[in-house]
Amino acid sequence: MKKSAKSTVTVQIWLSTVDEVDPAAARGFLSPEELARADKMGSPELRRRFLARRWMRRDLLRGAPEGVWWSASSSGGLAAVAISPWRVGLDIERKRERTRWEGIARRRYSEDEQRAVAGSAERFLDFWTLKEAYLKALGLGLAGGLGSLECTGLSRSLGDWMESAAHPGWRFRQLQPRPGIVAALAVEGSPERVELRRWAPDADADGASAGPGP
């Protein structure tokens, strides 16, 4: 999408509990291609999460100014969509015991990052979400390589934002939208704040309704 000419300093993150989304109702708002993709997924949980994200995105973009950017993620029963006037990436992950995280760090993280996360599964997850958010913002996904963002090169900027000399023009931020959930944002622009808002489906309307935030 092209960048909006509208000036704003806010990135919105819309949240919804996946269990609140009726898969049958969601299917009524998606394209045949999206439905075919959902039907190929290996478990009901994956299908429900996919349908929730897509329904949320479609509803939110319907009422958004032309040219905004978006990014979606889901984990631990929570679905989230970020809406921004700049290129944006969002990743959320459920905090849980990860038995293989040290091996992943050895294979996928730089030496500096390995030292920074040593002994801390929580720190490993912080880095993972930041990296994945950045790759999503670039439109690459994990195939773009976790080395695309060196997390030990991030330094505190205005407020809770972080910046990196290796990525001028980008800002990064970590959040905890719900207990037990860690999230990260990567934004190509100069946002000053993040708004967390709650999205609730309304199958009686022509789409869903976006409600006020928490």
Backbone as a ProteinNet text record, in pm:
[ID]
protein_1_A
[PRIMARY]
MKKSAKSTVTVQIWLSTVDEVDPAAARGFLSPEELARADKMGSPELRRRFLARRWMRRDLLRGAPEGVWWSASSSGGLAAVAISPWRVGLDIERKRERTRWEGIARRRYSEDEQRAVAGSAERFLDFWTLKEAYLKALGLGLAGGLGSLECTGLSRSLGDWMESAAHPGWRFRQLQPRPGIVAALAVEGSPERVELRRWAPDADADGASAGPGP
[TERTIARY]
82.9	0	87.1	35.2	108.1	87.9	188.1	181.1	77.3	-0.6	-104.8	-45.4	-109.6	-64.5	-110.6	-201	-253	-146.9	-130.4	-28.9	-88.2	-24	-67.2	52.3	43.3	157.3	120.7	7.7	-42.3	-45.2	-0.9	-21.2	-127.1	-230.7	-336.4	-311.7	-328.8	-326.8	-462.8	-535	-667.4	-655.6	-722	-710	-846.5	-845.9	-968.6	-933.6	-1014.2	-997.3	-1051.3	-968.2	-1005.8	-1134.5	-1155.7	-1276.2	-1403.7	-1391.5	-1509	-1554.1	-1468.4	-1497.6	-1559.5	-1682	-1751	-1695.9	-1628.6	-1571.5	-1674.3	-1793.9	-1897.8	-1935.5	-1946.1	-1978.1	-1863.9	-1740.3	-1623.7	-1616	-1652	-1642.4	-1728.2	-1834.8	-1923.2	-1863.1	-1748.1	-1687.5	-1555.6	-1515	-1386	-1402.5	-1295.4	-1295.9	-1284.2	-1319.3	-1301.7	-1156.3	-1062.2	-921.1	-882.4	-932.5	-902.7	-964.6	-1086.5	-1153	-1079.8	-1032.4	-958.1	-829.5	-763.9	-641.5	-671.3	-780.6	-818.3	-846.5	-914.7	-953.6	-833.9	-721.7	-602.1	-522	-560.6	-484.3	-509.1	-406.4	-406.4	-485.4	-531.4	-604	-713.9	-820.8	-927	-875.4	-776.2	-722.4	-654.2	-574.5	-508.9	-611.1	-715.3	-818.9	-891.5	-923.8	-994.6	-909.8	-781.4	-693.8	-683	-669.1	-660.3	-788	-903.6	-1030.5	-1050.6	-1011.3	-1025.1	-939.9	-813.3	-724.6	-778.6	-822.6	-869.3	-998.2	-1089.6	-1213.5	-1182.1	-1098.2	-1058.1	-997.6	-901	-832.3	-928.7	-1019.7	-1112.9	-1202.9	-1251.8	-1340.7	-1267.7	-1147.1	-1073.1	-1028.9	-986.2	-941.6	-1058.5	-1176.8	-1295	-1320.7	-1293.2	-1317.4	-1193.3	-1079.5	-953.2	-930.4	-849.5	-815.6	-742.2	-755.3	-689.1	-536.8	-472	-327	-261.3	-337.9	-274.5	-207.3	-116.9	-47.9	-102.8	-89.6	-141.1	-47.9	-59.7	10.7	-71	-78.7	-161.8	-79.2	-121.2	-53.8	-151.8	-124	-208.1	-125.8	-161.1	-93.6	-168.6	-169.2	-227.1	-372.1	-450.6	-591.7	-619.8	-516.4	-533.6	-498.1	-584.3	-556.9	-537.2	-445	-413.1	-387.5	-430.5	-404.6	-352.8	-236.7	-180.4	-216.5	-259.4	-293.8	-204.7	-138.3	-38.8	-35.7	-2.8	15.3	150.2	237	367	377.1	476.1	500.4	518.9	450.6	445.4	451.6	512.7	512.4	478.3	394.8	352	371	427.6	433.8	395.1	308.5	273.9	302.3	347.3	379.8	336.7	283.9	246.9	371.8	381.2	490.6	462.5	553.6	538.1	676.3	682.9	811.9	856.6	976.2	1031.4	1159.2	1151.3	1262.2	1379.8	1355	1461.3	1511.8	1477.8	1511.9	1662.5	1738.1	1882.7	1946.6	1899	1949.5	1914.8	1793.8	1753	1841.5	1868.6	1954.7	2093.5	2147.7	2281.6	2285	2176.6	2173.9	2134.5	2048.4	1985.2	2023.8	2081.1	2116.5	2265.6	2301.5	2442.5	2511.7	2642.9	2717.5	2682.2	2669.3	2631.6	2493	2400.8	2265.9	2265	2343.5	2350.8	2398.4	2497.3	2545.7	2437.6	2360.9	2259.4	2142.4	2110.4	1994.9	2035	2163.7	2211.9	2136.2	2073.5	2002.6	1865.9	1818.7	1691.2	1600.6	1504.4	1407.3	1320.9	1298.2	1217.6	1289.3	1419.2	1496.9	1504	1517.4	1515.2	1385.9	1271.8	1143.1	1130.4	1184.9	1186	1255.3	1371.7	1446.3	1369.6	1311.9	1240.2	1126.2	1045.5	931.3	976.5	1083.7	1135.8	1181.2	1252.7	1301.9	1185.5	1088.5	977.1	891.4	872.8	796.8	865	996.8	1069.8	1057.8	1073.3	1062	921.2	819.6	682.5	665.7	724.9	714.5	779.6	886.3	952.7	877.5	778.3	703	775.4	872.9	956.3	920.5	873.6	853.5	987.1	982.8	1104.9	1202.2	1152.1	1241.3	1343.4	1314.7	1407.7	1531	1527.1	1644.6	1641.8	1657.2	1653.1	1769.5	1874.9	1987.8	1961.2	1842.2	1809.3	1803.2	1777.1	1775.9	1866.1	1966.9	2056.6	2001.9	1940.6	1869.1	1962	2085	2177.5	2220.1	2187.1	2217	2107.4	1998.5	1888.7	1920.2	1884.3	1903.6	1775.5	1755.4	1633	1625.2	1503.5	1477.3	1372.3	1283.1	1177.7	1078.9	1039.6	941.7	990.1	904.3	938.3	989.1	1016.9	1062.4	1212.8	1256.6	1398.1	1433.9	1562.3	1612	1744.2	1786	1913.1	1981	2110.2	2185	2188.5	2174	2176	2045.1	1939.4	1808.1	1750.3	1811.8	1763	1619.6	1541.9	1402.5	1305.9	1357.8	1273	1268.3	1153	1139	1082.6	1123.8	1085.3	1032.1	940	881.1	833.5	848.8	797.1	678.3	578.9	457.4	413	322.2	255	104.9	40.6	-101.1	-193.9	-156	-233.5	-134.8	-174.8	-87.2	-52.4	75.1	118.7	145.8	130.6	154.7	260.5	360.9	461	444.5	464.1	445	557.2	577.7	676.6	622.6	658	622	748.7	745.3	848.8	776.9	815.2	745.6	848.3	828.2	912.1	848.3	885.3	824.1	853.5	776.2	801.6	678.2	623.1	507	548.2	457.4	486.5	418.9	311.8	242.4	171.1	131.2	57	-74.7	-183.2	-315.7	-355.7	-390.1	-445.5	-597	-663.6	-808.3	-866.2	-992	-1057.1	-1150.1	-1137.5	-1226.5	-1319.9	-1448.8	-1547.6	-1629.6	-1650	-1727.7	-1874.7	-1938.4	-2082.6	-2138.4	-2180	-2224.3	-2357.4	-2427.2	-2554.3	-2537.2	-2416.1	-2388.9	-2326.6	-2305.8	-2240	-2090.3	-2048.7	-1910.2	-1908.8	-1803.7	-1794.7	-1783.5	-1800.7	-1791.4	-1666.8	-1596.6	-1475.5	-1512.3	-1494.1	-1532.8	-1419.7	-1447.6	-1343.5	-1240.7	-1123.7	-1012.5	-1023.6	-933.1	-935.2	-881.5
-119.2	0	125.3	233.5	358.5	427.4	505.9	575	685.4	695.9	796.8	935	1034.9	1172.1	1230.2	1164.3	1213.2	1204.3	1311.1	1315.9	1264.6	1167.3	1116.2	1058.9	1046.6	998	870.4	811.2	696.8	570.1	460	327.5	257.7	207.4	136.3	-13.6	-80.6	-226.1	-271.9	-341.4	-391.9	-536.4	-568.8	-700.9	-768.8	-899.4	-977.4	-1116.6	-1169.5	-1307.1	-1400.1	-1493.1	-1579.8	-1655.8	-1695	-1770.7	-1690.9	-1557.1	-1473.1	-1476.4	-1525.9	-1523.3	-1655.6	-1649.4	-1767.3	-1798.2	-1911.4	-1941.6	-1939.9	-1988.4	-1990.7	-1848.8	-1758.3	-1619	-1553.2	-1579.7	-1519.9	-1558	-1681.3	-1729.2	-1646.7	-1585.7	-1507.2	-1376.8	-1336.8	-1208.8	-1223.5	-1346.8	-1370.1	-1414.4	-1400.1	-1435	-1585.9	-1638.6	-1782.1	-1826.1	-1739.7	-1773.8	-1786.9	-1695.2	-1701.9	-1826.3	-1857.8	-1976.2	-2103.8	-2108	-2225.9	-2241.3	-2129.7	-2134.5	-2183.2	-2133.9	-2176.7	-2326.4	-2376.6	-2518.2	-2611.6	-2561.1	-2643.3	-2651	-2571.8	-2568.4	-2694.9	-2737.2	-2869.7	-2887.7	-2779.8	-2794.8	-2690.2	-2719.4	-2620.4	-2492	-2502.4	-2383.5	-2291.6	-2348.1	-2265.9	-2200.1	-2274.3	-2216.8	-2103.6	-2123.2	-2020.1	-1892.3	-1908.5	-1792.6	-1719.2	-1794.4	-1733.3	-1657.3	-1720.1	-1655.5	-1530	-1535.8	-1419.3	-1303.2	-1331	-1224.7	-1161.7	-1245.5	-1192.8	-1111.7	-1158.2	-1083	-948.8	-950.9	-826	-729	-778.9	-691.6	-630.2	-713.3	-663.5	-555.1	-577.2	-479.1	-349.7	-361.2	-241.9	-159.1	-224.2	-150.2	-86.6	-144.5	-87	54.3	80.6	213.2	298.4	250.9	324.2	418.7	524.8	612.9	535.4	582.1	514.5	520.3	410.2	409.1	368.4	324.4	283.3	146.9	116	-12.3	-94.5	-226	-313.9	-432.9	-496.5	-621.8	-698.6	-830.9	-913.7	-1025.2	-1067.4	-1177.1	-1239.2	-1363	-1428.3	-1530.4	-1549.4	-1648.1	-1656.3	-1774.3	-1790.2	-1748.1	-1767.9	-1731.5	-1585	-1505.7	-1362.9	-1333.4	-1258	-1211.1	-1060	-1009.7	-867	-816.7	-693	-626.2	-486.4	-452.1	-317.8	-236.3	-111.7	-18.8	103.4	143.2	250.2	329.3	459.7	536.1	507	430.3	391.6	240.3	194.1	51	-5	-116.4	-165.4	-318.1	-370.7	-514.3	-539.7	-639.9	-675.4	-824.6	-861.5	-1003.3	-1017.9	-1115.4	-1146.8	-1293.7	-1324.7	-1461.9	-1488.2	-1607.4	-1646.5	-1687.3	-1638.8	-1681.4	-1823.7	-1912.6	-2051.6	-2114.1	-2230.6	-2298.6	-2343.7	-2304.9	-2338.8	-2418.6	-2546	-2633.9	-2623.5	-2576.6	-2575.9	-2436.8	-2337.4	-2201.5	-2177.2	-2243	-2220.6	-2271.4	-2386.2	-2437.3	-2345.3	-2289.6	-2196	-2072.3	-2022.1	-1904.1	-1931.7	-2049.7	-2081.8	-2085.4	-2131.6	-2144.3	-2015.3	-1934.4	-1824.6	-1685.9	-1675.3	-1544.2	-1517.9	-1389	-1352.5	-1384.6	-1379.7	-1408.2	-1307.6	-1180.8	-1079	-1107	-1145.2	-1175.4	-1299.8	-1399.4	-1519.3	-1486.2	-1399.8	-1359.3	-1281.4	-1198.9	-1115.3	-1197.6	-1309.6	-1389.6	-1507.8	-1527.6	-1646.4	-1665.7	-1783.1	-1816.8	-1754	-1679.8	-1609.2	-1640.3	-1729.7	-1760	-1638.1	-1554.8	-1434.4	-1336.8	-1319.6	-1230.3	-1285	-1416.3	-1479.7	-1443.9	-1449.4	-1421.2	-1273.4	-1185.9	-1043	-1020.8	-1082.1	-1066.3	-1127.8	-1245.2	-1314.2	-1228.7	-1171.4	-1092	-965.2	-903.5	-785	-819.9	-929.5	-971.8	-1004.7	-1079.1	-1118.5	-998.3	-904.3	-783.3	-706.2	-694.8	-622.7	-694.4	-826.2	-901.8	-892.7	-889.9	-872.4	-734.8	-632.7	-497.9	-490	-566	-569.3	-654.5	-730.9	-818.3	-946.8	-985.2	-1101.4	-1225.1	-1205.2	-1318.9	-1378.4	-1492.2	-1553.5	-1591.4	-1607.3	-1639.8	-1529.2	-1408.1	-1296.9	-1306.7	-1397.1	-1419.1	-1339.3	-1409.3	-1341.7	-1245.7	-1262.2	-1171.1	-1034.2	-1014	-883.8	-773.4	-811.1	-713.5	-764.6	-685.7	-716.8	-648.4	-726	-667.1	-600.7	-647	-582.6	-445	-412.3	-280.2	-178.6	-220.5	-128.8	-46.1	81.5	169.6	246.6	286	356.9	491.1	523.7	650.8	724.5	797	870.2	773.7	801.5	718.2	575.5	482	340.3	286.5	374	330.8	302.8	221.1	192.2	219.7	251.9	278	205.1	194.4	130.8	211	237.2	310.1	232.5	100	16.8	24.5	80.6	87.9	228.2	327.8	465.4	479.1	557.2	578.5	479.3	376.6	275.9	295.8	261.5	257.3	121.4	76.9	-54.8	-39.3	-127	-117.4	-254.4	-280.3	-402.5	-367.2	-457.5	-434.3	-564.3	-550.8	-667.4	-639.5	-674.6	-639.8	-713	-832.3	-910.8	-985.7	-1021.4	-1104.5	-1234.3	-1268.4	-1391.1	-1378.5	-1257.1	-1233.3	-1124	-1148.9	-1047.2	-1007.3	-880.5	-830.8	-734.9	-718.5	-622.4	-556.1	-428.1	-348.6	-300.8	-297.9	-232.1	-136.3	-9.3	92.7	176.5	191.9	281.7	419.5	500.1	630.1	682	781.2	846.3	849.5	734.5	733.5	775.8	840.1	881.6	792.5	724.9	642.1	527.2	431.8	314.9	310.5	288.3	273.4	127.4	69.4	-65.1	-53.7	-118.6	-109.9	-249.8	-265.5	-396.5	-402.4	-509.5	-534.9	-648.9	-628.9	-733.4	-757.6	-882.5	-911.5	-881.7	-838.8	-813.4	-871.3	-995.1	-1064.7	-1012.7	-929.2	-876.4	-756.4	-698	-581	-625.2	-530.5	-560.5	-566.7	-670.6	-682.1	-690.6	-640.2	-642.2	-500.5	-483.8	-351.2	-341.7	-231.8	-208.7	-128.7	-187.4	-122	-44.3	30.5	107.5	18	74.9	-3.5	-30.7	-119.5	-153.5	-39.7
0	0	0	-52.9	-49.6	84.8	121.3	249.4	245	349.2	356.4	371.8	311.2	326.4	458.8	523.6	650.7	759	834	938.8	1069.4	1128.5	1257.5	1329.6	1460.3	1538.2	1613.1	1580.7	1657.2	1572.3	1631.8	1574.6	1660	1596.2	1668.5	1661.4	1775.9	1779	1829.1	1743.1	1775.9	1820.9	1930.6	1991.9	1999.5	1980.8	1996.3	2045.4	2134.8	2178.6	2070.9	2026.9	1915.8	1945.1	2069.9	2105.9	2084.4	2075.3	2052.8	1907.2	1820.1	1676.9	1633.3	1579.6	1528.4	1388.8	1371.3	1239.5	1128	1155.7	1052.4	1010.2	1107.7	1075.4	999.9	1043.1	977.6	830.6	799.5	661.7	566.3	620.3	535.9	487.9	543.6	508.2	433.6	404.7	341.4	196	120.9	-20.8	-38.1	-155.4	-180.8	-163.6	-200.3	-186	-39.4	43.3	186.3	249.4	207.5	262.2	222.4	98.4	53.3	132.8	161.4	242.2	382.9	441.8	576.7	580.5	478.8	477	466.1	419.6	406.2	536.1	635.2	760.1	841.6	914.2	973.6	1100.7	1163.9	1289.9	1300.6	1376.1	1396.6	1459.7	1549.4	1614.8	1515.1	1425	1323.2	1232.2	1194.3	1108.9	1179.8	1306.6	1382.1	1392.3	1419.5	1430.4	1297.3	1189.6	1056.8	1022.7	1044.7	1014.7	1098.6	1226.8	1314.3	1263.9	1230.5	1182.4	1055.4	962.6	834.8	849.7	933.4	954.8	1020.8	1121	1186.1	1085.5	1008.6	912.8	813.7	759.7	659.4	717.7	838.2	900.7	932.8	988.4	1028.5	908.8	803.1	685.3	610.8	626.8	562.9	613.2	740.6	795.4	807.7	755	770.1	652.4	672.6	560.5	451.5	329.1	217.9	234.5	206.6	206.3	336.4	437.5	562.2	543.3	634.2	636.8	752.5	741.9	846.6	863.7	981	1007.5	1109.9	1093.6	1181.2	1243.8	1363.5	1432.3	1530.5	1571.4	1671.9	1747.7	1874.1	1958.4	2090.4	2149.5	2281.7	2293.1	2186.1	2191.2	2166.5	2134.8	2109.1	1964.1	1896.4	1760.8	1765	1682.4	1685.2	1544.3	1519.4	1392.2	1422.5	1366.5	1380.5	1256.6	1278.9	1171.1	1186	1076.4	1085.5	955.3	961.1	838.1	771.6	842.1	787.6	780.1	706.5	699.7	840.2	870.6	1007.9	1010.2	1114.2	1139.2	1284.1	1309.3	1445.2	1465.6	1580	1616.2	1761.9	1792.7	1930.6	1954.8	2074.3	2110.4	2254.3	2276.7	2412.1	2490.2	2612.9	2699.5	2746.9	2719.7	2760.7	2769.2	2828.7	2839.1	2700.6	2663.2	2532.6	2556	2534.5	2570.9	2474.4	2353.1	2252.6	2219	2299.5	2260.7	2256.5	2343.6	2343.7	2214.7	2165.4	2038.8	1922.4	1925.1	1820.5	1824.2	1944	1957.4	1901.5	1928.7	1878.5	1726	1665.4	1519.9	1449.2	1512.9	1439.4	1488.2	1609.1	1663.8	1646.1	1642	1634.3	1766.8	1767.7	1890.9	2000.5	1963.8	2062.8	2118.6	2032.9	2079.8	2167.5	2132.7	2215.8	2356	2365.4	2498.1	2572.9	2500.4	2564.2	2618.3	2552.8	2595.1	2682.1	2705.6	2778.2	2908.5	2922.9	3045.6	3060.6	2961.1	2974.2	2855.1	2876.3	2771.2	2740.3	2841.6	2820.5	2727.8	2749.4	2663.3	2521	2508.7	2376.6	2303.8	2373.8	2311.9	2275.2	2359	2324.8	2191	2174.3	2049.4	1932.3	1955.7	1847.9	1794	1883.8	1838.9	1766.8	1813	1744.5	1603	1590.7	1460.1	1365.9	1416.9	1330.9	1293.3	1384.2	1351.6	1239	1246.9	1141.8	1007.3	1007.2	882.5	824	910.3	861.3	797.8	859.9	804.4	666.8	646.5	516.2	414.7	463	374.7	340.9	425	396.2	478	601.5	690.2	731	797.6	849.2	738.9	617	505.5	481.4	531.2	514.6	601.2	701.1	784.3	913.8	1026.5	1156.1	1175	1095.8	1106	1046.8	988.7	929.9	1034.4	1159.4	1268.7	1380.3	1413.6	1524.9	1650.2	1737.5	1851	1952.5	1963.1	2056.2	2005.7	1880.6	1827.7	1852.5	1917.1	1947	2071.1	2066.7	2182.3	2207.1	2331.2	2368.5	2299.4	2254.3	2189.1	2270.4	2202.9	2272.5	2335.7	2459.4	2526.7	2538.9	2496.9	2503.4	2370.8	2276.3	2145.5	2146.2	2051	2031.1	1885.9	1864.1	1729.8	1709.9	1584	1550.6	1441.1	1459.5	1357.1	1226	1233.9	1113.7	1035.9	1097.4	1032.6	1049.7	987.1	1002.7	953.4	1027.8	990.8	1050.5	1117.5	1179.4	1330.4	1388.5	1534.4	1574	1691	1741.7	1883.4	1919.5	2054.1	2100	2228.3	2290.2	2378.2	2380.7	2457.8	2521.3	2617.7	2675.4	2669.7	2556.4	2539.1	2633.7	2676.6	2772.3	2862.2	2983.3	3065.9	2992.9	2996.4	2931.9	2783.3	2727.8	2586.2	2571.6	2490	2459.1	2313.1	2282.6	2146.5	2110.6	1980.7	1931	1805.6	1790.2	1673.7	1604.4	1472.7	1393.3	1299.2	1301.7	1222.8	1147.8	1019.1	941	942	1038.1	1055.6	1194.5	1237.6	1366	1454.8	1488.2	1578.5	1718.6	1787.8	1924.1	2027.1	1988.8	2086.8	2018.6	2101.1	2055.4	2130.1	2056.6	2116.8	2111.6	2226.3	2230.8	2234.7	2141	2132.4	2116	2155.4	2148.8	2029.3	1952.7	1838.7	1874.8	1846.2	1873.1	1747.6	1708.2	1587.5	1607.5	1500.1	1500.4	1371	1377.5	1257.4	1205	1281.2	1235.1	1144.3	1150.7	1066.5	935.7	845.5	717.3	742	813.4	856.9	1007.1	1070.3	1215.2	1265.4	1395.3	1453.3	1539.1	1526.2	1605.2	1728.3	1844.1	1968	2030.1	2136.5	2203.8	2268.7	2290.1	2343.3	2490	2539.3	2681.1	2763.9
[MASK]
++++++++++++++++++++++++++++++++++++++++++++++++++++++++++++++++++++++++++++++++++++++++++++++++++++++++++++++++++++++++++++++++++++++++++++++++++++++++++++++++++++++++++++++++++++++++++++++++++++++++++++++++++++++

